[in-house]
Amino acid sequence: MRVDLFDFELPEERIALRPAEPRDSARLLRIDADGRFADHRVVDLPALLEPGDALVFNDTRVIPAQLEGERWRGENRTRISATLHMRTGANRWQAFLRPAKRVREGDRLRFGGDGEACLAGVLDAVAGPRGEGGEIELIFDLSGPLLDEAIMASGHIPLPPYIASKRGEDARDRTDYQTIYAREDGAVAAPTAGLHFTEDLLAALKARGVSQHFVTLHVGAGTFLPVKAEDTSEHRMHAEIGVVSEATATALNEVRARGGRIVSVGTTSLRLLESAVSADGTIRPWSGATDIFITPGYQFRAIDVLMTNFHLPRSTLFMLVSAFSGAETIKAAYQHAIASGYRFYSYGDASLLFRGAP
């Protein structure tokens, strides 16, 4: 399938640089299974769902995964930037480096600190092998909890490029770019549909009879990468680590058996549950890496309703929502959103998609 089929024009002013305040005041575009759509607010979500439905949240927590430092090769030093992508061991991370061509396997890397005179906050590593997707394995001198503490002290929140190109990270982003229910450290990017939820909204959903369940998918830096291939068959997804517990799988299967709908908060929860579901629609306990790539023609088995933000042109996530609701429906809904002043991307407004016919 040609990637240019998923292209559209988005005015720069539609890109949100800050979230709505309060979070649940953001706009929400309801997109029905029959292709109709209507304007709401996120705070209206309880009225748009039914008692017995189940919300599934991704409880991953964003870490300050952007590291600034130097490559040391003998007496030569070069400034580098690393975005951690996926943990592969107690002292190992896959990362995307800039400029990547300046780093070879075996190079010494030093992040953080304040020059030679100060070793406080310094985080040293060796460059390992380069992966097929351009990622480089970093082998840190520290390991386990000590490495985690050093990353927290040395790193920065890796804002998406479309925000970072317009303003720098600041103290607000440490709170704004985190869901209120985040608890499992490991994400490089936020599961952004979840940014819209407040304690009051969660309480209102509970009062409505909508149950709340949690899975964990540590979103990697690959979510920021553009699709460079001309055809979807040539695109390779970067893997991300996730977990669906036995308790959550059992609870969601019971919801479905009672006639309730499974409502995924974000594409990350959807991708994880679609990785964990069996051919007959049973959700299984699951853990490991998933690189599932969903495009039109995919048969959804786990998810009935999807709440998600508005995505980039030609992105894998725009392809996913096109598969979920139908390409023509999504194109029309996005045109309406652009014309109506909806705010796009990570800090932007949301949509609520009811699954279309295959």
C-alpha positions in Angstrom: 0.0 0.0 0.0 1.5 3.4 -1.0 2.5 5.6 1.9 1.4 8.8 0.1 -2.2 7.6 0.4 -1.9 8.6 4.1 -0.7 12.2 3.4 -2.6 15.4 4.2 -1.8 19.1 4.6 -1.8 20.4 8.2 -1.3 24.1 8.9 1.5 24.8 11.4 -0.8 26.7 13.7 -2.8 23.5 14.3 0.2 21.9 16.2 -0.3 22.3 19.9 2.7 23.4 21.9 1.0 23.2 25.3 -1.8 21.0 26.6 -5.3 22.2 27.4 -6.0 23.4 30.9 -7.6 21.7 32.6 -6.7 18.5 30.8 -10.2 17.3 30.3 -11.3 20.6 28.7 -9.7 19.5 25.4 -11.9 19.0 22.4 -13.1 15.5 21.4 -14.2 14.5 18.0 -16.6 11.5 18.1 -16.2 9.4 14.9 -19.0 6.8 14.6 -18.9 3.4 12.9 -21.2 4.7 10.1 -18.8 7.5 9.3 -20.6 10.3 11.0 -18.8 12.6 13.4 -19.7 15.2 16.1 -17.9 17.7 18.3 -17.6 17.2 22.1 -15.2 17.8 24.9 -13.1 15.1 26.7 -15.1 15.9 29.9 -18.2 14.5 28.0 -16.6 11.0 27.7 -18.8 9.4 30.4 -21.9 10.3 28.4 -20.4 8.8 25.2 -19.7 5.4 26.8 -22.1 2.9 28.3 -22.2 1.2 31.7 -20.3 -2.1 31.4 -17.7 -0.7 29.0 -14.1 -1.0 30.0 -11.3 1.6 29.6 -7.8 0.3 29.1 -5.0 2.7 30.0 -1.2 2.4 29.4 0.4 3.1 32.8 4.0 3.5 31.4 5.9 6.4 32.9 8.1 8.7 30.7 11.7 8.9 31.8 14.1 11.8 30.9 15.6 9.8 28.1 17.3 12.6 26.1 21.0 12.6 27.0 23.5 15.2 25.9 27.2 14.6 25.9 30.4 13.8 24.0 32.0 11.0 22.1 35.6 10.4 23.1 38.0 8.9 20.7 41.6 9.4 21.8 42.1 13.2 22.1 39.2 13.9 19.8 35.8 14.8 21.2 32.5 15.4 19.4 29.2 16.7 20.9 26.5 14.1 20.6 22.8 13.7 21.6 21.3 10.3 22.4 17.6 9.4 22.7 17.1 6.2 24.6 14.8 3.8 22.9 14.4 0.4 24.5 16.2 -1.2 27.5 17.8 -4.5 26.6 19.6 -5.3 29.8 20.5 -4.1 33.3 23.2 -1.7 31.8 22.2 -1.7 28.1 19.8 0.5 26.1 19.2 0.8 22.4 19.4 4.5 21.4 19.2 6.8 18.5 22.3 9.1 18.3 22.9 12.4 16.5 25.1 12.7 14.6 25.0 8.9 14.3 27.8 8.8 11.7 30.3 10.2 14.2 29.9 7.2 16.5 31.6 3.8 15.9 31.4 0.6 17.9 33.8 0.8 20.8 33.8 4.6 21.2 33.6 6.0 24.7 30.7 8.3 25.4 30.2 10.6 28.3 26.8 12.2 29.1 25.9 14.9 31.7 28.3 16.5 34.0 29.7 20.0 33.5 33.0 19.6 31.6 36.2 18.0 32.8 36.3 19.9 36.1 33.1 18.3 37.4 32.3 14.6 37.4 29.0 15.1 39.3 26.1 13.7 37.3 28.5 12.1 34.7 27.2 9.0 32.9 29.7 7.0 30.9 29.0 4.4 28.3 30.6 2.4 25.4 29.0 2.3 22.0 27.9 -1.2 21.0 26.8 -2.6 17.6 24.4 -0.7 15.3 21.0 -2.2 14.5 19.2 -2.4 11.2 17.0 0.6 12.1 20.0 2.8 12.8 19.8 2.4 16.6 23.0 1.9 18.5 23.4 -0.2 21.7 24.8 1.8 24.6 26.6 -0.2 27.3 26.7 1.9 30.4 29.3 1.7 33.2 26.4 1.8 35.7 23.8 -0.8 36.0 20.3 -1.5 37.4 18.9 1.1 39.9 22.2 3.1 39.8 21.8 3.6 36.1 18.1 4.5 36.5 19.1 7.2 39.1 21.8 8.6 36.8 19.4 8.8 33.8 16.9 10.6 36.0 19.6 13.1 37.1 21.3 13.6 33.7 18.5 13.3 31.2 15.9 15.6 29.7 12.3 14.9 28.6 12.5 14.1 24.9 9.8 16.3 23.5 8.5 15.3 20.0 10.4 17.0 17.2 7.4 19.1 16.2 7.4 20.7 19.6 11.1 20.7 20.3 11.8 22.6 17.0 9.6 25.5 18.3 10.5 25.7 22.0 12.8 24.1 24.5 11.8 21.7 27.3 11.0 23.4 30.6 9.9 22.4 34.1 6.2 22.2 33.0 6.9 19.4 30.6 8.0 17.1 33.5 4.3 17.2 34.6 2.5 18.0 31.4 4.1 15.1 29.5 3.0 12.5 32.0 -0.3 10.8 32.6 -1.7 11.2 36.1 -1.7 7.3 36.5 1.8 6.7 35.2 3.7 4.3 37.5 6.0 1.9 35.4 9.2 3.7 34.4 10.5 3.1 30.9 8.8 5.2 28.2 10.6 7.6 26.0 7.3 9.1 24.8 4.0 9.6 26.5 0.9 7.6 25.7 -0.7 10.9 24.8 -4.4 10.1 24.7 -4.0 9.5 28.5 -2.8 13.1 29.0 -6.4 14.2 28.9 -7.6 12.4 32.0 -8.1 14.1 35.4 -9.0 12.6 38.8 -12.5 14.1 38.4 -13.0 12.5 35.0 -11.9 9.1 36.2 -14.3 9.4 39.1 -17.1 10.4 36.7 -16.4 7.4 34.5 -16.4 5.1 37.5 -19.8 6.5 38.6 -21.1 5.8 35.1 -20.2 2.2 35.5 -17.2 2.2 33.1 -14.4 0.0 34.6 -10.7 0.9 34.4 -7.9 -1.4 33.6 -4.1 -1.0 33.0 -1.5 -2.5 30.7 2.1 -1.4 30.2 3.8 -0.6 26.9 7.0 1.3 27.1 6.8 3.7 24.2 10.1 3.9 22.3 11.8 6.7 20.3 10.7 4.9 17.1 7.3 6.6 17.5 9.0 9.9 16.5 10.6 8.5 13.3 9.0 9.2 9.9 8.0 6.5 7.5 10.7 6.8 4.8 9.6 3.9 2.6 7.3 4.5 -0.4 5.2 1.4 0.4 4.0 0.1 3.7 5.3 -3.4 3.0 8.9 -1.9 3.1 8.5 -0.2 6.5 10.0 -1.8 9.6 8.5 -1.0 13.0 10.8 -0.7 16.0 9.9 -3.1 18.8 8.6 -1.9 22.2 8.3 -3.9 25.4 4.9 -4.5 27.0 3.0 -6.5 29.6 -0.6 -7.6 29.9 -1.2 -9.2 33.3 -3.3 -12.2 33.9 -5.7 -10.2 36.1 -6.2 -7.6 33.3 -6.7 -10.2 30.6 -9.2 -12.1 32.7 -11.1 -8.9 33.6 -11.3 -7.8 29.9 -12.5 -11.2 28.7 -15.3 -11.0 31.4 -16.3 -7.6 30.1 -16.6 -8.9 26.6 -18.6 -11.9 27.8 -21.1 -9.6 29.5 -21.6 -7.6 26.3 -19.4 -4.6 27.3 -17.0 -2.9 24.9 -13.2 -2.6 25.3 -12.2 1.0 24.9 -8.5 1.5 24.3 -7.1 4.8 25.6 -4.4 5.4 23.0 -2.8 3.5 20.2 -0.2 2.0 22.5 -2.8 0.1 24.6 -4.5 -1.0 21.3 -1.2 -2.3 19.8 -0.4 -4.2 23.0 -3.8 -5.8 23.3 -3.9 -6.7 19.6 -0.6 -8.4 20.1 -2.0 -10.4 23.1 -5.3 -11.5 21.6 -5.9 -14.9 20.1 -7.7 -15.7 16.8 -11.0 -16.2 18.6 -10.8 -12.8 20.4 -9.6 -14.1 23.8 -7.1 -11.7 25.4 -4.2 -13.7 26.9 -1.6 -12.7 29.6 1.3 -11.5 27.6 4.8 -10.0 28.0 7.6 -9.2 25.6 8.4 -7.1 22.6 5.9 -6.2 20.0 6.5 -4.6 16.5 2.9 -5.0 15.3 2.2 -2.7 12.3 -1.5 -2.1 11.6 -2.6 -0.8 8.2 -6.0 -0.9 6.4 -7.2 -4.5 6.0 -6.1 -5.5 9.5 -8.9 -7.5 11.4 -9.2 -6.1 14.9 -10.0 -8.7 17.6 -9.4 -7.0 20.9 -10.6 -3.4 20.7 -14.1 -2.0 20.0 -13.5 1.8 20.7 -10.3 3.8 20.4 -9.6 7.2 22.1 -6.6 8.8 20.5 -5.0 12.2 19.6 -4.7 13.5 16.0 -1.7 12.0 14.2 1.0 13.1 11.8 0.6 12.7 8.0 2.2 9.6 6.6 2.7 8.2 10.1 2.1 4.6 11.2 -0.5 5.9 13.7 -2.5 7.6 11.0 -2.4 4.3 9.1 -3.7 2.6 12.3 -6.7 4.9 12.7 -7.4 4.6 9.0 -7.5 0.8 9.5 -9.8 1.2 12.5 -12.4 3.5 11.1 -11.8 3.3 7.4 -9.5 5.5 5.3 -12.2 7.7 3.8 -13.9 8.3 7.1 -10.6 9.3 8.8 -9.7 11.6 5.9 -13.1 13.4 6.2 -12.9 13.6 10.0 -9.4 15.1 9.9 -10.5 17.6 7.3 -13.3 18.6 9.6 -10.9 18.8 12.6 -8.5 21.1 10.7 -11.3 23.3 9.4 -12.8 23.5 12.9 -9.6 24.5 14.7 -8.8 21.2 16.5 -5.3 21.1 18.0 -3.0 18.3 16.7 -0.4 15.9 18.0 0.9 15.1 21.5 -0.5 18.1 23.4 -3.5 18.4 21.1 -7.1 17.4 21.2 -8.6 13.9 21.0 -10.8 11.7 18.9 -13.1 8.9 19.9 -13.4 6.2 17.2 -16.0 3.5 17.1 -14.8 0.6 15.0 -16.0 0.6 11.5 -16.9 -2.5 9.4 -13.9 -4.5 8.1 
